[in-house]
Amino acid sequence: MKSKLILVMLMVFTFGYSQKELSSKLEKYMDAQFAINDFSGAVFICKNDSILLKKVYGFADYEWKVENIIDSKFSLASVSKQFTAVAILQLAESKKLSLDDSINKYFADFPNGEKITIKMLLSHNAGLQMDFDELYLSKTNLEKDSVYHYIIKKPLLFEPGASTAYSNIGYYLLARIIEKVSEQSYAAYLKQNVFDRAKMYNSGVSTNNTIVSKMTKTYYLKDNKLEKNPYINWDFNIGHDGVYSTIDDLYLWNKALFDSQILLSEESKKKMFTSYNDQNFGYGVLVNPFYSQNHQLIAHDGGFFGAMTSFNKYTNDNILITVLSNNQSKSYYIAYGLAGICFGKEVELPYKHIQTAIDTKVYNEYVGEYENIKILKKDNKLYYLDYDIELLPESQTKFFRADNNNTTIEFIKNKKGKVIQLELKKAGIKEVKIKSKSV
């Protein structure tokens, strides 16, 4: 009996130490993101309900130098889509709509509406175009009918159900369907049936006139300088965007969605967490996307001007990683690096990249294909994937992306001096790509 007790104590001590060590690594990584890349926002990481990291950085208001706090509220951008999906699934459970309904049931004159189902809107298979932000970024006097008639003039990208294209328009229409069916505003429905049920009392839907306590301002980068976000008409930036929340509330959302039936039945959750196409779209989430690191992952990222967000639930590992930013910090990259640390990978800490002048003749050795990556050259400059992403040298063999310091590339030569592979580091995690073709 005594030996068993000692063993249990040792196991507890070992777990506690390893958890402490992991928390320290995660914090060092985030502290470096703050010090080197000016991260502003909040991060929350837990495993089996044990908090590994919960910390805020930067400013909620840059003009007044008001710092972010634990209960700062952040715009979630496209992470909002999962709340819309849950609302639709709730209404389906209560038989107020069917996922197989054609949308002409709700929008009688929608072109090809008889071919487009609610299910297609949820999984981005409807053929709708990406967005209508040219309206809600500039117009203050919009009305639902004028927005609707503007949207229906946009031609479909493909026959409904024939392919996949990510669409904010689809989720905006879902928000309007929620309103039609529930006879409530989108915000009121979410408050009553989602936020209040999950005890998310610091979450809501953005408006242009409501004063929200502890709401962060958002800032985006222009010519490498922060500027205040432009005007957004929040009456129409909903369904696909519009929700704000805190890191603590998103933990409660995680508990309500994954660990209970407070919001959805197990049958509905199975529908939500199923991938319906080759782009891994479920309903309001991505299911095991390419950045899953070979772990079961339900996730979604968001980005709209200054708001950059990432919500990641590694279901088999019971790890939640949430990163919210209000200054356009690349939360999705940061969340990827944090996950790598959680899974025991070697993750390089962010460091200051200094561009160095080198002989550009060496670029001829580097151009080519490295599995799924193309390295290109144009006008004595090196490019990554296409001619929009320039690679800047920090040594004769190592480069960083001009638009993203969280990605570096190092070219590796064999003993004969021939380039045979590159080492790609995204958010500090190394991937080796073998050179398959020279140009």
N, C-alpha and C positions, 0 to 999 in steps of 0.2 A: 504493500500500500504506500509506504514511504517513498519507494523508488518511483512509483507511478506519479506521485505528487511532484517529486523533483523534476521528472521528465516534462510534465505539464508546465511547470514554472520555467524550465529552460526553453520550451517551445514558445511560450508567451514572451520571454525576454528576447529570443531570437527574432520573432516576428516584429516586436516593437523596435528593435535596433534596425532591422532592414527597412522598416517603414520610415524610420527617422532618416536613414541614409538616403532613401528614395526622395523623401520630401526635400532634403537638402539639395539634391541634384536638380530637382525641378525648380526650386527657388533660385538657384544660381543661374539656371538657363534664363528664367524670366527676368532676373535682375540685369543680366547682360542684354536682353532684348530692350530693356528700358534705357540702360546706359549707352548702348551702341546705336540702337535703331529707334530711339525715342518713343517706345511703345507707350501709349496712353490708353488705359482701360482697366479691365478686371479679368481675373482668371480664377477658375474653380476646378479642382481635380479631386475626385474621391474614388475609392475602391472599397467595395463591400460596406459602404456607408462610413468608412473612415476617411476623414479629410486629409489629403496629401498636400494640398496647397490651396490657399484662399487668400488672395492678395490683390490690391489695387495699385495703380501707377498713374502718374501724370495728372492732367488737369481736366476737371469737368467744365471749366470756363477759363480759357486762355487769357482773355482780356482782363479779368479780375484776379487771375492766378488762384482760382478756387480749386482745390485738389479733389480728385475722385475719392470717394469713400465706399465702404463695403456695400451700402444700400443705394449707391448711385444707380439711376435708371438709364438704360441704353436702348437706342433704337436697334431693333433686331434685323432689319432689312429682310432678306429672303428666308431667314429662319422662321419668319412669320407664317410661311406656307403650311407648316405642320399643324398650326392651330386651326387654319382654315380646313385642312383635311379632316381633323378630328371633328369639327363642327358638322361637316357634311356626313361623316360616318354616323354621328349621333342621330342626325335627322333620318338617315336610312334605317337605323335601328328602331326608331319610333314610327316607321312606316310613313313618314311625311314626304319622302321621296325615295326613288330607287336609283342606284348607281347606273342602271341600264337605261334610265330615262334619256331620251333625246332632248337636247337643249331647246328645241323649238317648242317644247312644253312650257318653257319659262320665257323664251324670247321668240315670239311667233314668226317674226320676219327675218330671223338670222339666216344669212345665206348658207345653204347646205346644213342647216340646223338639224334636219331629220337624220343626218348621218353622224352627227357629233353627240357623243354621250357624256354624261357626268364623269364616268370612269375614264374616258379619254382626256378630259380636262385635268383630272387628278394626276394622271401618269404622263402628261405632256405628249400625247399621241394624237391630238385633235387637228394638227396642221396649222394652228394659229400662229401669227407672227409674235415676235418677242415682246414688244412693249408699245405703249402709247405715251411715253414720258415727255414727248414733245408737247403734250397738252398740260399734264399736271406739274411740269416744271416752269410753266410760264403763264398759265391762265388762272386768274383769281375768281372769275365769274362763271365757272363751269356749272352745268346742270347734268343730271344723270342721262337725260334723253340726248343731249348734244354729244356727250361722251360716247354713248352707245352707238349713235348714228355715225360717229367718226370711226369707231372700231369696226363696224360691219363693212366699211368700205375697203378695209385692208384685205387683199386677196389671200386665200389660203396658200401655204407653202407646199402642201401636198394633200392628196386624198385622205380624209380622216381615217385614222387607224393604219395607214400604210407605212408610216415612218415615225420618227421621234424628233421633236424640236422643243426645247425649253421655252415656256411661254408665261410671262407675267400676265398677259391678257387673259389666259385661261383661268388663272387664280383670281383675277379681278371679277370675272364672270361668276365664279363659284361664290365669292362674297355676296354678289347681288342675288344669287339663288338662295343663299342662306337668309337674306333679308325678305325675299318674296315668300318663302316657305314658313319662316318663323314669325313673320309680321313684327319683327324687331329690327333695329339697326344692327349692323355687323358688330359694332362695339358693345351694344347692350347684350346681344346673344352671347358673345364670348365671356363677358363679365359674369353673367348668370350661370352659364352652363359649362364653362371651362375654368376661368380664373377662380371664381368663388369655390367651386367644387374641389379644386386642387389647393385651396388656401393661398393662392398667389395674389395677395392683397396689394402688392407693389407692381402689378402689371396692368396694362391697359392698351388702348388703341389711340395713337396720336391724333391730335386735332390742331388746327391753326390758332385756336383761341383759348383753350383750357390751360390754366396754370398747373403744371405738374411738379409737385415737390421733389427736389433732388434729381431733376432731369438733366442729363448732361447735354451740353451743346456739342455739335459735330463740326469737324473741320476736315477739309480735304487738301491734298497737295496739288499745287500748280507751280510748275517750274521749280520744284523742290522747296517751295515755301507753303506754309499752311495758310489757307484762307477759310473764311466762314462759309458754311454750306449755302447753296443758293435756295431760293424760295421753292417750297414743295407744297402743292395743294393736297393736304392729307385726306380730304374728302374722297379723293379718287386714287390715292396711292395705298389701297387696302386690298386685303386678300393675299396678295403677293408680297406685301410689305405692310408697315403700319403698326405692328405690335412693338411695345417697349416692355422691358423687364429688368430684373436684377439677377445677379449670379445666384443668390439664395432662392429666388423664385424659380429659376430654371432648374435648380436641384429638386424643388418640390414638383415641378412639371415632370421631371425624369421619374420621380417616385410614383406619381399618379398615373403616368402613361405606361411605364414598363413593369411596375411591381404591384399593380392593383387593377381593379375594374371600376374605379371611381369615374373614369371618363368613357371607357370603351369596353365592350365585351372582348373575350379572348378571340372570338371569331372575327370581329372587326379589326382587332390589332393584327391578326394574321393577314388580313387583306391589306392593311396599311403597310406592313413590313415585308411585302412580297415584291420582288423586282418584276416589272412588266415589259421591259425592253432592254436593248443592248446598251443603253446608257444608265442602267441600274436604277431607274426611277420607280419608287413605290408611290405611295400617296403622301405627298408633302415631305418626303424624305428620300435619301439615297440609300440603297441597300448594298452593302459590301462594294463600295466604289473602289476605283483603282488605287486609292491611297490608304486602303484598309490595313496595310502591313500584314496581310494574311491572317487577320483576326476578324471575327464576326462583328460588323459595324453597321449601325444605323446612324445616319448623320445628315446634316445640311449646313451649308455655309451661306453667308449673306454679304453683299457689298453694294452700297449705294452712296456715292460720294464719301463722306467721312465715316459712315457707319460700316464697320467690317466685323463680321461675327462668325463664330464657328461653334456648332453643337454636335458632340460626338459621343455616342453610347456604344461601347464595346460590350455587347450583350453577354457573351460567354465568360468574359473576364470581369464583368460587373464594374467596369471603369467608366466614369463620366468625365469628359474634358470639355469645358466651356471657356471660350475666349471671346471677350467683347471689347471692341475698340471704338473710340470716338474721334480718332485722328488718322484714319485710313491705314493704320498698322495692319500688316497682312496676317490677320488672325488665323486663317486657314493653314498657312505655313507654320505658324507658331504652334498650333494645335497638333500638327503632324510631328513636329520635333518633340513636343511634350509626350506624345504617345510613344515615340521611339524610346524615350528615356524610361517610361513605364514598362516597356517590354524588354528592357535590359540591353538595348543597342548602344553602341558608341555614338554619341551625338556631340558634334563639335559646337562649342559655345560661339555665339556671335562675336565678331571682332571688327575693328575698323579697317575697311578696305581702302587702300591708297593706290590710285592709278599710277602705273610706271610706264615710262617710255621705253619701248623695245623695237628691235628691227622687225618690221612687219613682213619681211620676206619669209619668216618662219610660218606665217599663216598658211602658206601653200601646203605645208606638211599636215596642218590640222584639219583642213576642209575635207568633208566626206560624210558618210553615214555611219553612225554608231548605233546599231540596232534601230530603235525608234526615234533617234535624234539625228537631226541634220545640222552640220556646222557649215556655214556659208561664208564667202568672202566677197566684198564689194567695195571698191574705192579705198583699198588698203584698210578696211575695217572688217572685223570678224563678227559673225552673227550666229544666234542660237535659234534654231527651228525655222525662222523666216527673217525677212529684212526689217522687221519692226523691233527686234530685240538685239541690241548690240552687246557684245562681250568686251569688257574693258580689262586690260592686262594689269595684274598686280605682281607678276613675275614673268619670266620667259615662257613658262609652261602653265601658269595658273591665271584664271580669269574670273570675273564676277559680272553678273547681269547688271546692265546700266539701270534697269527699272526695278531691280529687286536684289538687294544685298544679301538676302537669305538663300541665294542660289550661286554656287561656284562650280567651275569646271576646271579640272586639271588634266592635261594630256600626258599620257604615260608612254614611254618609249621602251623598246627591248634593247638587248645588249648591242645590237647593230645600229642603234640610233633611229629605228623606224617606229613611228607612232602606231601603237597596236590597240589602244583603248583610251577611254577617258574615265575619270572619276567625277561623277556628278554628286554634289552635296546640296540637298534641298533641306533647308532648316537645320542643317548640320548632320543629316543622315546620309551616309554614303551609298551610292549605287554605282556599280561598275558596268560600263557599256563597251562591248567589243567592237572595234572598227570592222565594219563589214564591206565597206565600199569606199574607194578613193575617188576624188573628182579631178 
